[in-house]
Amino acid sequence: PDLNVEQGEPEPLSNEELTKLIQACETAARKLKMARVLSEAELIEEAQAPILEAALHIMKALAVRHRADEPTDLREGLRPPFSLHWGEALMDLKIFIVDSGADIQPVMKALTGSLEAIQEWVK
């Protein structure tokens, strides 16, 4: 399945799928909030784990939305078909995974934008 947000709408989700998608979004939102608080306190290394967890939950939400197999880990979530969703942010995510000193802002921006787009589907 193509996970590009700009593509046409997939079939409506079942109640079970919708619940799973909402739970993944809620978890991602909590992890992003935690990462934001830590980064604002200049605890960048401590913010890395919640950012990576948020990214995985966003990828799981994308998988549910597009009825694809959920990624089992973050690296799997950065390969096709998931990589197609990230566009220009893909490289920032890949760098952030291997370098805890990488700039946190582009990753936070990409994850926040993706989460907001997924949440729009639920409305």
N, C-alpha and C positions, 0 to 999 in steps of 0.2 A: 504493500500500500504506500501511496505517496503521502508524506506527512507535512507537506507544505501548507501553511496556514492560509495562503491566498487561494488555494485550490477550491473547487466547489465543495458544497457541504456533503458529508457522508450521510448515510441512512441514520434516522433518529436512534438514539441509544435506548436500550431496555432500562427498566428501573434499577436493576442490579448493576449494569454498566455505568449508569449515571451516578449511582452511589459511590462506586469505585473511583470514578473520575473526580468527583467532589472531594473525596477523602484524600486523593493524591494532591489535589490543588491546595487543600487546607494544610496539609503537611508541608508542602513546598512553601506556602506563604509564611508559616511559622518559622521555618528554617531561614528563609530570606530575611525576616524581621530580626532573628537572632544574629545573623551575619551582619546586618546593617548596624545594629547596636554595638557589636564588637568592633566593627571597622571604624565607627565614629569615635570609639574609645581608643583608637589606634592599636587595637589588638588584632592586627591583620592575620598573623599566623593562626590565631584561635578562630578567626572567621572562615578560614578555608574549609574546614569540615562541614559546617552547616551550609555553605554555598554549594559544595559538591553534592550533599544530600538533597538540597533543593533541586539541583539540576536533574538528579536521577528521578525524583518524584515528578518533575515536569515531563520528563521523557516517558514515564509510566502513564501519565495522563494522556499524552499524545498517542501512545499505543492503544489505550482504551478507546479514545475518540475515533481512531482510524482502524480499530479492530486488528491491530498488528500484535505480534508477540511482544510482551513487555521485555525491555532489556534487563538482564540480570545484574549488570554492573554498569558503571559510568562509561567505561571504554567502549562497551558494546553499544551504548546509547549515542556514541559519537561517530558510529559507522552508518552507512546506508541501511535502511531508509531514513533513520533519525537525523543523520548529518545534513540531509537536504533541508530540514526545518531551520537550522541555525544560520544558514547563509554566511554572511561576513563574520558573524560572532563565533563561528566554529573554531577558527584559529585561536581566538582569545581563550575559549574554553579549554582547548588542548594544551595551551601554554600554562594556564592556571593549574591544571591537574598536576603537571610535573614541576612547577616552580612556585613554591609558596610565597615568593617575593614578587610575583607578577602583579601588575596593576589590577586591583580588585574592581574598580569602577566599570570598565567595559563588560565584565562578566555579570555584575549586579544589574546593569542596565539591560543586557540581553535576557537574563532570566526573568526580570520583572516584566519586560515586554511580552515574553512568551506566556508567562502566567496570566497576564491581563487578557491576552488574546484567547487563551483557553477558557478563562472564566466568562468571556463574552459568549462562547458557544453554549454555556449552561443557561444563560438568561433566556 
